[in-house]
Amino acid sequence: MPYTIKDMSEMTGLPASTLRYYDKQGLLPNLRRDQNNIRIFTDEDYKNLRLIECLKRSGLSIKDIKNFIDMAGQGDTALQERLEIFTHRREILRRELANLQEVLRVIEYKCWYYGHACEAGTEAVMKNLKLSDVPEEFREARRLLLDIPR
């Protein structure tokens, strides 16, 4: 089904200016135009835009995304290279996710900590807690904050 740039903007949540930019950067190589040179988007363009946005959120640059799209245009001859892009990106995202999970554990611990301090009306009740007084789910975060490497 054909879509206007306004339609595609509403469908994807991307501004029309971003869609134009992606087109100018060559990220939509199969994008058609009508007799008045107006962009005509298809369901396939929608799928490609969803992938482009996913790749952007994963940390790939526009240049890297363009490189991937060019490889996809090469067909099966570039399968290995495309696999390597995704394998590498997956490892980076796994490391980032592990780091974010650690940060979240600390933030959750601090929410628990300050919540109890607020209930008591003083932080003093929290400062001298033994590790065994801290709920199990927050102990690792507390250790992260208090253990000094030797």
GROMACS elastic network, one bead per residue, 0.5 to 0.9 nm:
[ bonds ]
;  ai    aj funct       b0    kb
    1    41     6  0.81710   500
    1    42     6  0.57226   500
    1    43     6  0.64023   500
    2    40     6  0.60104   500
    2    41     6  0.55565   500
    2    42     6  0.50105   500
    2    43     6  0.75701   500
    3     6     6  0.78440   500
    3     7     6  0.55693   500
    3     8     6  0.62132   500
    3    39     6  0.85460   500
    3    40     6  0.57251   500
    3    42     6  0.60789   500
    3    43     6  0.82867   500
    4     7     6  0.50299   500
    4     8     6  0.62269   500
    4     9     6  0.84432   500
    4    38     6  0.81415   500
    4    39     6  0.67013   500
    4    40     6  0.55601   500
    4    41     6  0.61780   500
    4    42     6  0.89758   500
    5     8     6  0.50750   500
    5     9     6  0.59375   500
    5    10     6  0.85702   500
    5    16     6  0.61592   500
    5    19     6  0.74605   500
    5    20     6  0.84717   500
    5    38     6  0.85093   500
    5    39     6  0.65829   500
    5    40     6  0.71145   500
    5    41     6  0.70081   500
    6     9     6  0.50076   500
    6    10     6  0.62569   500
    6    11     6  0.86028   500
    6    15     6  0.85483   500
    6    16     6  0.66205   500
    7    10     6  0.52122   500
    7    11     6  0.61318   500
    7    12     6  0.86574   500
    7    41     6  0.86635   500
    8    12     6  0.59748   500
    8    13     6  0.79775   500
    8    14     6  0.78927   500
    8    15     6  0.89782   500
    8    16     6  0.80154   500
    8    19     6  0.83289   500
    8    41     6  0.70106   500
    8    42     6  0.87872   500
    8    45     6  0.89294   500
    8    46     6  0.72224   500
    9    12     6  0.53954   500
    9    13     6  0.54350   500
    9    14     6  0.50227   500
    9    15     6  0.55284   500
    9    16     6  0.55742   500
    9    18     6  0.87919   500
    9    19     6  0.74541   500
   10    13     6  0.52338   500
   10    14     6  0.71796   500
   10    15     6  0.81406   500
   10    16     6  0.89588   500
   11    14     6  0.80523   500
   11    46     6  0.81410   500
   12    15     6  0.85158   500
   12    46     6  0.75187   500
   12    49     6  0.76927   500
   12    50     6  0.74806   500
   14    17     6  0.81221   500
   14    18     6  0.62915   500
   14    19     6  0.69107   500
   15    18     6  0.52857   500
   15    19     6  0.66271   500
   15    20     6  0.88482   500
   16    19     6  0.50232   500
   16    20     6  0.62123   500
   16    21     6  0.85587   500
   17    20     6  0.50763   500
   17    21     6  0.61112   500
   17    22     6  0.86483   500
   18    22     6  0.61073   500
   18    23     6  0.85207   500
   19    22     6  0.51466   500
   19    23     6  0.62349   500
   19    24     6  0.86794   500
   19    49     6  0.85749   500
   20    23     6  0.50631   500
   20    24     6  0.61811   500
   20    25     6  0.86300   500
   20    39     6  0.88256   500
   21    24     6  0.50370   500
   21    25     6  0.61268   500
   21    26     6  0.86712   500
   21    27     6  0.87744   500
   22    25     6  0.50827   500
   22    26     6  0.63528   500
   22    27     6  0.52430   500
   22    28     6  0.66412   500
   22    49     6  0.88616   500
   22    62     6  0.84891   500
   23    26     6  0.52093   500
   23    27     6  0.56708   500
   23    28     6  0.52606   500
   23    29     6  0.74058   500
   23    31     6  0.75939   500
   24    27     6  0.75880   500
   24    28     6  0.83732   500
   25    28     6  0.80956   500
   25    62     6  0.79750   500
   25    63     6  0.84757   500
   25    66     6  0.74513   500
   26    29     6  0.55829   500
   26    66     6  0.66517   500
   26    69     6  0.84482   500
   26    70     6  0.88150   500
   27    30     6  0.89361   500
   27    48     6  0.84861   500
   27    49     6  0.85392   500
   27    52     6  0.79039   500
   27    62     6  0.83082   500
   27    65     6  0.73755   500
   27    66     6  0.56293   500
   27    69     6  0.65991   500
   27    70     6  0.85842   500
   28    31     6  0.55095   500
   28    45     6  0.69442   500
   28    48     6  0.74472   500
   28    49     6  0.80420   500
   28    69     6  0.83421   500
   29    32     6  0.86757   500
   29    69     6  0.82606   500
   29    70     6  0.87403   500
   29    73     6  0.87761   500
   30    44     6  0.89273   500
   30    45     6  0.77421   500
   31    39     6  0.69697   500
   31    40     6  0.67164   500
   31    41     6  0.62942   500
   31    42     6  0.79054   500
   31    45     6  0.69567   500
   32    37     6  0.86632   500
   32    38     6  0.83238   500
   32    39     6  0.59910   500
   32    40     6  0.53563   500
   32    41     6  0.69033   500
   32    42     6  0.85937   500
   33    36     6  0.74951   500
   33    37     6  0.50356   500
   33    38     6  0.50941   500
   33    40     6  0.52813   500
   33    41     6  0.84227   500
   34    37     6  0.51659   500
   34    38     6  0.53809   500
   34    39     6  0.66302   500
   34    40     6  0.66212   500
   35    38     6  0.73996   500
   36    39     6  0.89031   500
   37    40     6  0.89428   500
   41    44     6  0.79712   500
   41    45     6  0.57968   500
   41    46     6  0.73462   500
   42    45     6  0.50707   500
   42    46     6  0.64152   500
   42    47     6  0.88183   500
   43    47     6  0.63828   500
   43    48     6  0.87078   500
   44    47     6  0.50839   500
   44    48     6  0.62327   500
   44    49     6  0.86176   500
   45    49     6  0.60676   500
   45    50     6  0.85926   500
   46    49     6  0.50877   500
   46    50     6  0.62881   500
   46    51     6  0.87483   500
   47    50     6  0.51387   500
   47    51     6  0.63885   500
   47    52     6  0.87023   500
   48    51     6  0.50590   500
   48    52     6  0.60897   500
   48    53     6  0.86187   500
   49    53     6  0.61232   500
   49    54     6  0.85045   500
   50    53     6  0.52468   500
   50    54     6  0.62321   500
   50    55     6  0.86875   500
   51    55     6  0.61097   500
   51    56     6  0.85243   500
   52    55     6  0.51116   500
   52    56     6  0.61328   500
   52    57     6  0.86394   500
   52    62     6  0.87084   500
   52    65     6  0.69496   500
   53    57     6  0.61494   500
   53    58     6  0.85211   500
   54    57     6  0.51166   500
   54    58     6  0.61549   500
   54    59     6  0.88392   500
   55    59     6  0.65724   500
   55    60     6  0.56515   500
   55    61     6  0.82134   500
   55    62     6  0.89738   500
   55    65     6  0.69835   500
   56    59     6  0.52619   500
   56    60     6  0.50843   500
   56    61     6  0.64149   500
   56    62     6  0.73358   500
   56    65     6  0.77431   500
   57    60     6  0.73291   500
   58    89     6  0.71973   500
   58    90     6  0.86406   500
   58    92     6  0.87915   500
   58    93     6  0.70329   500
   59    89     6  0.80688   500
   59    93     6  0.86430   500
   60    63     6  0.79865   500
   60    64     6  0.58366   500
   60    65     6  0.63702   500
   60    89     6  0.81693   500
   61    64     6  0.50829   500
   61    65     6  0.61915   500
   61    66     6  0.85301   500
   62    66     6  0.60533   500
   62    67     6  0.85177   500
   63    66     6  0.50761   500
   63    67     6  0.62082   500
   63    68     6  0.87316   500
   64    68     6  0.62535   500
   64    69     6  0.86568   500
   65    68     6  0.50034   500
   65    69     6  0.61811   500
   65    70     6  0.85530   500
   66    69     6  0.50138   500
   66    70     6  0.60889   500
   66    71     6  0.85539   500
   67    70     6  0.50959   500
   67    71     6  0.62506   500
   67    72     6  0.86910   500
   68    71     6  0.50035   500
   68    72     6  0.61778   500
   68    73     6  0.86466   500
   68    81     6  0.85691   500
   68    82     6  0.66108   500
   68    85     6  0.79107   500
   69    73     6  0.62858   500
   69    74     6  0.88434   500
   70    73     6  0.50686   500
   70    74     6  0.66648   500
   71    74     6  0.50907   500
   71    75     6  0.70526   500
   71    76     6  0.89442   500
   71    77     6  0.82656   500
   71    78     6  0.55419   500
   71    79     6  0.79184   500
   71    81     6  0.77107   500
   71    82     6  0.69845   500
   72    75     6  0.54694   500
   72    76     6  0.80099   500
   72    77     6  0.89906   500
   72    78     6  0.69008   500
   72    79     6  0.78313   500
   72    82     6  0.75917   500
   73    76     6  0.89581   500
   73    78     6  0.86144   500
   74    77     6  0.60984   500
   74    78     6  0.60985   500
   74    79     6  0.87442   500
   75    78     6  0.61763   500
   75    79     6  0.71646   500
   76    79     6  0.51574   500
   76    80     6  0.84414   500
   77    80     6  0.78181   500
   77    81     6  0.87609   500
   78    81     6  0.53475   500
   78    82     6  0.62786   500
   78    83     6  0.86934   500
   79    82     6  0.52017   500
   79    83     6  0.61783   500
   79    84     6  0.86768   500
   80    83     6  0.50525   500
   80    84     6  0.62162   500
   80    85     6  0.87646   500
   81    84     6  0.50404   500
   81    85     6  0.63676   500
   81    86     6  0.89002   500
   82    85     6  0.51137   500
   82    86     6  0.65128   500
   82    87     6  0.86264   500
   83    86     6  0.52832   500
   83    87     6  0.59991   500
   83    88     6  0.85102   500
   84    88     6  0.59281   500
   84    89     6  0.83371   500
   85    88     6  0.53583   500
   85    89     6  0.61122   500
   85    90     6  0.85652   500
   86    90     6  0.59182   500
   86    91     6  0.86278   500
   87    90     6  0.51196   500
   87    91     6  0.64462   500
   87    92     6  0.88472   500
   88    91     6  0.52960   500
   88    92     6  0.64275   500
   88    93     6  0.87473   500
   89    92     6  0.51127   500
   89    93     6  0.61360   500
   89    94     6  0.85769   500
   90    93     6  0.51019   500
   90    94     6  0.60698   500
   90    95     6  0.86862   500
   91    94     6  0.50826   500
   91    95     6  0.63435   500
   91    96     6  0.86562   500
   92    95     6  0.52781   500
   92    96     6  0.62422   500
   92    97     6  0.85889   500
   93    97     6  0.59033   500
   93    98     6  0.84817   500
   94    97     6  0.50352   500
   94    98     6  0.61693   500
   94    99     6  0.86357   500
   95    98     6  0.51330   500
   95    99     6  0.62604   500
   95   100     6  0.86376   500
   96    99     6  0.50713   500
   96   100     6  0.61242   500
   96   101     6  0.85641   500
   97   101     6  0.60487   500
   97   102     6  0.86114   500
   98   101     6  0.50667   500
   98   102     6  0.63452   500
   98   103     6  0.87313   500
   99   102     6  0.51845   500
   99   103     6  0.63202   500
   99   104     6  0.86747   500
  100   104     6  0.60396   500
  100   105     6  0.85825   500
  101   105     6  0.62111   500
  101   106     6  0.87535   500
  102   105     6  0.51414   500
  102   106     6  0.64694   500
  102   107     6  0.87512   500
  102   141     6  0.75945   500
  102   144     6  0.89475   500
  103   106     6  0.52109   500
  103   107     6  0.62342   500
  103   108     6  0.86343   500
  103   141     6  0.85752   500
  104   108     6  0.59964   500
  104   109     6  0.84502   500
  105   108     6  0.51238   500
  105   109     6  0.61396   500
  105   110     6  0.86260   500
  105   137     6  0.85153   500
  105   138     6  0.71076   500
  105   140     6  0.79289   500
  105   141     6  0.56741   500
  106   109     6  0.50336   500
  106   110     6  0.61625   500
  106   111     6  0.86268   500
  106   138     6  0.78139   500
  106   140     6  0.84284   500
  106   142     6  0.72608   500
  106   144     6  0.78546   500
  106   145     6  0.78145   500
  107   110     6  0.50198   500
  107   111     6  0.61571   500
  107   112     6  0.86378   500
  107   141     6  0.84081   500
  108   111     6  0.50405   500
  108   112     6  0.62837   500
  108   113     6  0.85269   500
  108   138     6  0.75284   500
  108   141     6  0.84206   500
  109   112     6  0.50901   500
  109   113     6  0.59991   500
  109   114     6  0.86143   500
  109   137     6  0.83061   500
  109   138     6  0.52688   500
  109   139     6  0.81630   500
  109   141     6  0.63030   500
  109   142     6  0.70752   500
  110   114     6  0.59308   500
  110   115     6  0.81152   500
  110   138     6  0.89131   500
  110   141     6  0.87819   500
  110   142     6  0.87838   500
  111   114     6  0.53782   500
  111   115     6  0.57765   500
  111   116     6  0.84977   500
  112   115     6  0.50938   500
  112   116     6  0.62403   500
  112   117     6  0.85787   500
  112   138     6  0.83146   500
  113   116     6  0.54753   500
  113   117     6  0.62456   500
  113   118     6  0.87259   500
  113   123     6  0.84937   500
  113   126     6  0.67374   500
  114   118     6  0.59398   500
  114   119     6  0.84499   500
  114   123     6  0.74108   500
  114   126     6  0.83021   500
  115   118     6  0.51988   500
  115   119     6  0.62860   500
  115   120     6  0.87360   500
  116   120     6  0.61856   500
  116   121     6  0.84119   500
  116   122     6  0.87172   500
  116   123     6  0.82169   500
  116   125     6  0.84007   500
  116   126     6  0.75451   500
  117   120     6  0.51172   500
  117   121     6  0.59098   500
  117   122     6  0.52364   500
  117   124     6  0.75753   500
  117   125     6  0.66752   500
  117   126     6  0.63206   500
  118   122     6  0.63380   500
  118   123     6  0.73939   500
  119   122     6  0.79207   500
  120   123     6  0.76373   500
  120   124     6  0.88835   500
  120   125     6  0.72221   500
  121   124     6  0.89234   500
  121   125     6  0.88802   500
  122   125     6  0.64276   500
  122   126     6  0.81555   500
  123   126     6  0.54656   500
  123   127     6  0.64898   500
  124   127     6  0.52887   500
  124   128     6  0.71354   500
  125   128     6  0.65526   500
  125   129     6  0.72564   500
  126   129     6  0.54886   500
  127   130     6  0.89497   500
  129   132     6  0.79993   500
  129   133     6  0.60080   500
  129   134     6  0.71679   500
  130   133     6  0.52683   500
  130   134     6  0.69913   500
  131   134     6  0.53254   500
  131   135     6  0.83746   500
  131   136     6  0.88703   500
  131   139     6  0.66816   500
  131   142     6  0.79446   500
  131   143     6  0.84254   500
  132   135     6  0.74594   500
  132   136     6  0.80405   500
  132   139     6  0.82972   500
  133   136     6  0.87769   500
  134   137     6  0.82132   500
  134   138     6  0.65100   500
  134   139     6  0.61481   500
  134   142     6  0.83824   500
  135   138     6  0.56414   500
  135   139     6  0.65435   500
  136   139     6  0.52857   500
  136   140     6  0.78895   500
  137   140     6  0.72795   500
  137   141     6  0.83538   500
  138   141     6  0.54348   500
  138   142     6  0.62993   500
  138   143     6  0.87597   500
  139   142     6  0.50204   500
  139   143     6  0.61055   500
  139   144     6  0.85763   500
  140   143     6  0.50565   500
  140   144     6  0.62263   500
  140   145     6  0.87681   500
  141   145     6  0.63618   500
  141   146     6  0.87025   500
  142   145     6  0.51100   500
  142   146     6  0.60476   500
  142   147     6  0.81436   500
  143   146     6  0.51438   500
  143   147     6  0.53099   500
  143   148     6  0.89371   500
  144   147     6  0.59139   500
  144   148     6  0.84963   500
  145   148     6  0.82449   500
